[in-house]
Structures are given as C-alpha cells and as structure tokens.
Amino acid sequence: MQIRRATMADETALKQIRRDSILALAGPDVSSEEAEAWATRPAADRVARAIREHEVWVAVDDVEIGWIEIEEDRVAGLYVAPSFGKRGVGSELMFHAETEIRCAGHAAARLEASRNALSFYLDRGYVHAGAQLPDTSWPLGKSLADV
C-alpha cells in the first residue's frame, strides 16, 4: 500500500469510497434511510473542494482504497473501501495525517467522530473534547507529542 497526495483525477474513486464506506459501516443503530441520507448529504463538489482546498491523502493498492482529509489541525474525513476494512488502511492513513499535522506545527489533532467510528479513534489515543454535537458526532482530540 502506498499513500500519496490526492489529485482531481481521484475524485470519482474517492466519492465512491466515501459512499460505500458510509453505507457498509454505518452500524446497527443507523437505519438504511439515515445511512443513505448521510452518504448523499454533502454538496456534490465536496470531494473536489476538499482536494482543492485541504490536504487529501489517498491510500492506493493498485487502485484507491481509502482517503483522509486534513484541514489545518483537523481530520475532516476518513473513509476506507469496505473490502479493505480491518486491514490497517484507516490506521495508516490516521498515522500519516497525524504526522502531517504535527509537521505543520500543531501540537494536537482534532476531529468529530461519528457514532460508528468513535471506538476506532478512542483506540488510537483520541479523547473526548466536549459534549456530543447536535449532528450526533463527538468532538475528539489527541496530543501529537509522541507521533
């Protein structure tokens, strides 16, 4: 697996990974209707804007298999193709993002975790940084001193 900076040529694949990941990994407490709404909620150009305006890194194993978006000190999105889930792709992308955030001069990383991803982030050293938000996500943070 290789991690490289995303380009506009990756947009279609990254959109599909996001959609497939949300629908497959939404969790038992999210109805199929809620998952579908979540998968289609952002603006049509969300991935293109992310590539243009933020750092987007893509994991590749012959094809795109996952991606992560960084906005300054914030992990703004992390998605892994369901067929590559539980293989360390998300962990590698998180480590890469944390390294990029630290190298940019930030002492900590922050993110908002969906219900289905909360344990993933807690298992990687993130801690609660506030009350649950109206969209049901959880604000989390992590010191990057050891990254």
C-alpha atoms as an extended CHARMM CRD file, in Angstrom:
* protein
*
       147  EXT
         1         1  MET       CA              0.0000000000        0.0000000000        0.0000000000  PROA      1               0.0000000000
         2         2  GLN       CA              1.1780000000        3.4840000000       -0.8810000000  PROA      2               0.0000000000
         3         3  ILE       CA             -0.1140000000        6.8010000000        0.4920000000  PROA      3               0.0000000000
         4         4  ARG       CA              0.0640000000        9.7700000000       -1.8460000000  PROA      4               0.0000000000
         5         5  ARG       CA             -1.4880000000       13.2020000000       -2.2130000000  PROA      5               0.0000000000
         6         6  ALA       CA             -4.8600000000       13.0640000000       -3.9730000000  PROA      6               0.0000000000
         7         7  THR       CA             -5.3890000000       14.7770000000       -7.3120000000  PROA      7               0.0000000000
         8         8  MET       CA             -8.5440000000       15.7430000000       -9.1560000000  PROA      8               0.0000000000
         9         9  ALA       CA             -8.1380000000       12.5010000000      -11.1310000000  PROA      9               0.0000000000
        10        10  ASP       CA             -9.0110000000       10.6570000000       -7.8870000000  PROA      10              0.0000000000
        11        11  GLU       CA            -12.3130000000       12.4850000000       -7.3260000000  PROA      11              0.0000000000
        12        12  THR       CA            -14.6770000000        9.8410000000       -8.7050000000  PROA      12              0.0000000000
        13        13  ALA       CA            -12.9780000000        6.9880000000       -6.8440000000  PROA      13              0.0000000000
        14        14  LEU       CA            -12.9090000000        8.9480000000       -3.5720000000  PROA      14              0.0000000000
        15        15  LYS       CA            -16.6110000000        9.7850000000       -3.8570000000  PROA      15              0.0000000000
        16        16  GLN       CA            -17.3880000000        6.0950000000       -4.3500000000  PROA      16              0.0000000000
        17        17  ILE       CA            -15.2090000000        5.0450000000       -1.4100000000  PROA      17              0.0000000000
        18        18  ARG       CA            -16.9750000000        7.5900000000        0.8150000000  PROA      18              0.0000000000
        19        19  ARG       CA            -20.4280000000        6.4070000000       -0.2130000000  PROA      19              0.0000000000
        20        20  ASP       CA            -19.6110000000        2.6910000000        0.0440000000  PROA      20              0.0000000000
        21        21  SER       CA            -17.9120000000        3.1690000000        3.4030000000  PROA      21              0.0000000000
        22        22  ILE       CA            -20.8470000000        5.0520000000        4.9000000000  PROA      22              0.0000000000
        23        23  LEU       CA            -23.4150000000        2.5650000000        3.6440000000  PROA      23              0.0000000000
        24        24  ALA       CA            -21.4190000000       -0.5070000000        4.7230000000  PROA      24              0.0000000000
        25        25  LEU       CA            -20.1130000000        0.7270000000        8.0580000000  PROA      25              0.0000000000
        26        26  ALA       CA            -22.9140000000        2.9330000000        9.3810000000  PROA      26              0.0000000000
        27        27  GLY       CA            -23.6040000000        0.4830000000       12.1880000000  PROA      27              0.0000000000
        28        28  PRO       CA            -26.6610000000       -1.2790000000       13.5620000000  PROA      28              0.0000000000
        29        29  ASP       CA            -28.0690000000        1.8400000000       15.2420000000  PROA      29              0.0000000000
        30        30  VAL       CA            -28.2880000000        3.7100000000       11.9140000000  PROA      30              0.0000000000
        31        31  SER       CA            -31.1880000000        2.8650000000        9.6220000000  PROA      31              0.0000000000
        32        32  SER       CA            -30.5680000000        2.3280000000        5.9140000000  PROA      32              0.0000000000
        33        33  GLU       CA            -32.5040000000        5.5550000000        5.2630000000  PROA      33              0.0000000000
        34        34  GLU       CA            -30.2660000000        7.5010000000        7.6630000000  PROA      34              0.0000000000
        35        35  ALA       CA            -27.1370000000        5.9920000000        6.0970000000  PROA      35              0.0000000000
        36        36  GLU       CA            -28.3360000000        6.9020000000        2.6030000000  PROA      36              0.0000000000
        37        37  ALA       CA            -29.0690000000       10.4800000000        3.7100000000  PROA      37              0.0000000000
        38        38  TRP       CA            -25.6260000000       10.6880000000        5.3330000000  PROA      38              0.0000000000
        39        39  ALA       CA            -23.9420000000        9.3420000000        2.1850000000  PROA      39              0.0000000000
        40        40  THR       CA            -25.6790000000       11.8950000000       -0.0410000000  PROA      40              0.0000000000
        41        41  ARG       CA            -25.7570000000       14.8360000000        2.4020000000  PROA      41              0.0000000000
        42        42  PRO       CA            -22.7370000000       16.9140000000        1.3460000000  PROA      42              0.0000000000
        43        43  ALA       CA            -22.6140000000       19.2030000000       -1.6470000000  PROA      43              0.0000000000
        44        44  ALA       CA            -21.9330000000       17.4490000000       -4.9380000000  PROA      44              0.0000000000
        45        45  ASP       CA            -18.4930000000       19.0490000000       -5.1380000000  PROA      45              0.0000000000
        46        46  ARG       CA            -17.4550000000       18.1880000000       -1.5600000000  PROA      46              0.0000000000
        47        47  VAL       CA            -14.6260000000       15.8580000000       -2.5780000000  PROA      47              0.0000000000
        48        48  ALA       CA            -13.3870000000       18.2100000000       -5.3080000000  PROA      48              0.0000000000
        49        49  ARG       CA            -13.3730000000       21.1260000000       -2.8400000000  PROA      49              0.0000000000
        50        50  ALA       CA            -11.5030000000       19.0050000000       -0.2950000000  PROA      50              0.0000000000
        51        51  ILE       CA             -8.8140000000       18.1500000000       -2.8660000000  PROA      51              0.0000000000
        52        52  ARG       CA             -8.5070000000       21.7970000000       -3.9280000000  PROA      52              0.0000000000
        53        53  GLU       CA             -8.7060000000       23.4710000000       -0.5180000000  PROA      53              0.0000000000
        54        54  HSD       CA             -7.3020000000       20.9630000000        2.0100000000  PROA      54              0.0000000000
        55        55  GLU       CA             -4.7800000000       18.1690000000        2.1840000000  PROA      55              0.0000000000
        56        56  VAL       CA             -6.2900000000       14.9270000000        0.9420000000  PROA      56              0.0000000000
        57        57  TRP       CA             -4.1880000000       11.7920000000        1.0740000000  PROA      57              0.0000000000
        58        58  VAL       CA             -5.1970000000        8.6010000000       -0.6840000000  PROA      58              0.0000000000
        59        59  ALA       CA             -4.1720000000        5.0170000000        0.0870000000  PROA      59              0.0000000000
        60        60  VAL       CA             -3.5200000000        3.0290000000       -3.0740000000  PROA      60              0.0000000000
        61        61  ASP       CA             -3.1050000000       -0.7000000000       -3.5950000000  PROA      61              0.0000000000
        62        62  ASP       CA             -3.3010000000       -0.8490000000       -7.4010000000  PROA      62              0.0000000000
        63        63  VAL       CA             -6.4990000000        1.2300000000       -7.0160000000  PROA      63              0.0000000000
        64        64  GLU       CA             -7.6730000000        3.8170000000       -4.4990000000  PROA      64              0.0000000000
        65        65  ILE       CA             -8.7060000000        2.0340000000       -1.2850000000  PROA      65              0.0000000000
        66        66  GLY       CA             -9.0910000000        4.8310000000        1.2620000000  PROA      66              0.0000000000
        67        67  TRP       CA             -8.5760000000        8.5060000000        1.8900000000  PROA      67              0.0000000000
        68        68  ILE       CA             -8.1920000000       11.0990000000        4.6040000000  PROA      68              0.0000000000
        69        69  GLU       CA             -8.7920000000       14.8440000000        4.5720000000  PROA      69              0.0000000000
        70        70  ILE       CA             -6.8210000000       17.2740000000        6.7320000000  PROA      70              0.0000000000
        71        71  GLU       CA             -7.8750000000       20.8620000000        7.3590000000  PROA      71              0.0000000000
        72        72  GLU       CA             -5.0800000000       22.5160000000        9.3510000000  PROA      72              0.0000000000
        73        73  ASP       CA             -5.1210000000       20.6100000000       12.6850000000  PROA      73              0.0000000000
        74        74  ARG       CA             -8.4030000000       18.8100000000       11.9820000000  PROA      74              0.0000000000
        75        75  VAL       CA             -9.0450000000       15.4140000000       10.4310000000  PROA      75              0.0000000000
        76        76  ALA       CA            -12.0870000000       16.3530000000        8.3680000000  PROA      76              0.0000000000
        77        77  GLY       CA            -12.8160000000       12.9120000000        6.9290000000  PROA      77              0.0000000000
        78        78  LEU       CA            -11.5380000000        9.3470000000        6.8160000000  PROA      78              0.0000000000
        79        79  TYR       CA            -13.0080000000        6.6760000000        4.5460000000  PROA      79              0.0000000000
        80        80  VAL       CA            -11.8470000000        3.1730000000        3.6440000000  PROA      80              0.0000000000
        81        81  ALA       CA            -13.3380000000        0.9460000000        0.9590000000  PROA      81              0.0000000000
        82        82  PRO       CA            -15.3430000000       -1.7330000000        2.8020000000  PROA      82              0.0000000000
        83        83  SER       CA            -13.4590000000       -4.5510000000        1.0660000000  PROA      83              0.0000000000
        84        84  PHE       CA            -10.2590000000       -3.1980000000        2.6830000000  PROA      84              0.0000000000
        85        85  GLY       CA            -11.7350000000       -2.6530000000        6.1420000000  PROA      85              0.0000000000
        86        86  LYS       CA             -9.9920000000       -4.1400000000        9.1750000000  PROA      86              0.0000000000
        87        87  ARG       CA             -6.6810000000       -4.3560000000        7.2710000000  PROA      87              0.0000000000
        88        88  GLY       CA             -4.9330000000       -1.3470000000        8.8070000000  PROA      88              0.0000000000
        89        89  VAL       CA             -5.6740000000        1.1030000000        5.9920000000  PROA      89              0.0000000000
        90        90  GLY       CA             -7.5150000000        3.5330000000        8.2830000000  PROA      90              0.0000000000
        91        91  SER       CA             -4.7840000000        3.2810000000       10.9140000000  PROA      91              0.0000000000
        92        92  GLU       CA             -2.0630000000        4.0050000000        8.3440000000  PROA      92              0.0000000000
        93        93  LEU       CA             -3.9990000000        6.9770000000        6.9870000000  PROA      93              0.0000000000
        94        94  MET       CA             -4.5010000000        8.3170000000       10.5370000000  PROA      94              0.0000000000
        95        95  PHE       CA             -0.8080000000        7.9840000000       11.3330000000  PROA      95              0.0000000000
        96        96  HSD       CA              0.0370000000        9.7850000000        8.0920000000  PROA      96              0.0000000000
        97        97  ALA       CA             -2.4370000000       12.5880000000        8.8700000000  PROA      97              0.0000000000
        98        98  GLU       CA             -1.1650000000       12.9850000000       12.4210000000  PROA      98              0.0000000000
        99        99  THR       CA              2.4030000000       13.2080000000       11.1390000000  PROA      99              0.0000000000
       100       100  GLU       CA              1.3900000000       15.8580000000        8.5890000000  PROA      100             0.0000000000
       101       101  ILE       CA             -0.4880000000       17.8410000000       11.2500000000  PROA      101             0.0000000000
       102       102  ARG       CA              2.4690000000       17.6960000000       13.6470000000  PROA      102             0.0000000000
       103       103  CYS       CA              4.9490000000       18.6510000000       10.9070000000  PROA      103             0.0000000000
       104       104  ALA       CA              2.7610000000       21.6750000000       10.1220000000  PROA      104             0.0000000000
       105       105  GLY       CA              3.4120000000       22.8890000000       13.6700000000  PROA      105             0.0000000000
       106       106  HSD       CA              0.2920000000       21.7490000000       15.5030000000  PROA      106             0.0000000000
       107       107  ALA       CA              0.6660000000       20.1450000000       18.9350000000  PROA      107             0.0000000000
       108       108  ALA       CA             -2.6460000000       18.2950000000       18.7350000000  PROA      108             0.0000000000
       109       109  ALA       CA             -5.1260000000       16.9030000000       16.2340000000  PROA      109             0.0000000000
       110       110  ARG       CA             -8.8740000000       17.2390000000       16.4470000000  PROA      110             0.0000000000
       111       111  LEU       CA            -11.8590000000       15.6590000000       14.7190000000  PROA      111             0.0000000000
       112       112  GLU       CA            -15.5460000000       14.9080000000       15.0600000000  PROA      112             0.0000000000
       113       113  ALA       CA            -16.2650000000       11.1790000000       15.2680000000  PROA      113             0.0000000000
       114       114  SER       CA            -19.4690000000        9.6040000000       14.0440000000  PROA      114             0.0000000000
       115       115  ARG       CA            -21.0990000000        7.0110000000       16.3010000000  PROA      115             0.0000000000
       116       116  ASN       CA            -19.7920000000        4.1380000000       14.1990000000  PROA      116             0.0000000000
       117       117  ALA       CA            -16.1930000000        5.4410000000       14.2280000000  PROA      117             0.0000000000
       118       118  LEU       CA            -15.9340000000        6.5500000000       17.8520000000  PROA      118             0.0000000000
       119       119  SER       CA            -14.2130000000        3.4050000000       19.1460000000  PROA      119             0.0000000000
       120       120  PHE       CA            -11.7360000000        3.4830000000       16.2180000000  PROA      120             0.0000000000
       121       121  TYR       CA            -10.4800000000        6.9040000000       17.3060000000  PROA      121             0.0000000000
       122       122  LEU       CA            -10.5860000000        6.1950000000       21.0430000000  PROA      122             0.0000000000
       123       123  ASP       CA             -8.4810000000        3.0730000000       20.4230000000  PROA      123             0.0000000000
       124       124  ARG       CA             -5.8890000000        5.3180000000       18.7320000000  PROA      124             0.0000000000
       125       125  GLY       CA             -5.4600000000        7.6860000000       21.6710000000  PROA      125             0.0000000000
       126       126  TYR       CA             -8.1140000000       10.3030000000       20.9850000000  PROA      126             0.0000000000
       127       127  VAL       CA            -10.0590000000       11.6120000000       23.9680000000  PROA      127             0.0000000000
       128       128  HSD       CA            -13.3920000000       13.3760000000       24.2970000000  PROA      128             0.0000000000
       129       129  ALA       CA            -13.0460000000       17.1370000000       23.8510000000  PROA      129             0.0000000000
       130       130  GLY       CA            -16.6190000000       18.2010000000       24.5050000000  PROA      130             0.0000000000
       131       131  ALA       CA            -20.2290000000       17.1520000000       24.5900000000  PROA      131             0.0000000000
       132       132  GLN       CA            -21.9050000000       15.2850000000       21.7620000000  PROA      132             0.0000000000
       133       133  LEU       CA            -22.8150000000       17.6800000000       18.9500000000  PROA      133             0.0000000000
       134       134  PRO       CA            -26.3300000000       18.1750000000       17.5260000000  PROA      134             0.0000000000
       135       135  ASP       CA            -25.3970000000       16.0430000000       14.4950000000  PROA      135             0.0000000000
       136       136  THR       CA            -24.6270000000       13.1940000000       16.9870000000  PROA      136             0.0000000000
       137       137  SER       CA            -20.8750000000       13.3080000000       16.3540000000  PROA      137             0.0000000000
       138       138  TRP       CA            -18.3400000000       13.5210000000       19.1680000000  PROA      138             0.0000000000
       139       139  PRO       CA            -15.5430000000       16.1280000000       19.2840000000  PROA      139             0.0000000000
       140       140  LEU       CA            -12.2340000000       14.3890000000       19.9990000000  PROA      140             0.0000000000
       141       141  GLY       CA             -8.6210000000       15.4690000000       20.3430000000  PROA      141             0.0000000000
       142       142  LYS       CA             -5.1910000000       13.9250000000       20.6400000000  PROA      142             0.0000000000
       143       143  SER       CA             -1.8070000000       15.2760000000       21.6560000000  PROA      143             0.0000000000
       144       144  LEU       CA              0.7340000000       14.6520000000       18.9130000000  PROA      144             0.0000000000
       145       145  ALA       CA              3.8140000000       14.8580000000       21.1350000000  PROA      145             0.0000000000
       146       146  ASP       CA              4.5390000000       11.1500000000       20.6260000000  PROA      146             0.0000000000
       147       147  VAL       CA              3.6560000000       10.9340000000       16.9220000000  PROA      147             0.0000000000
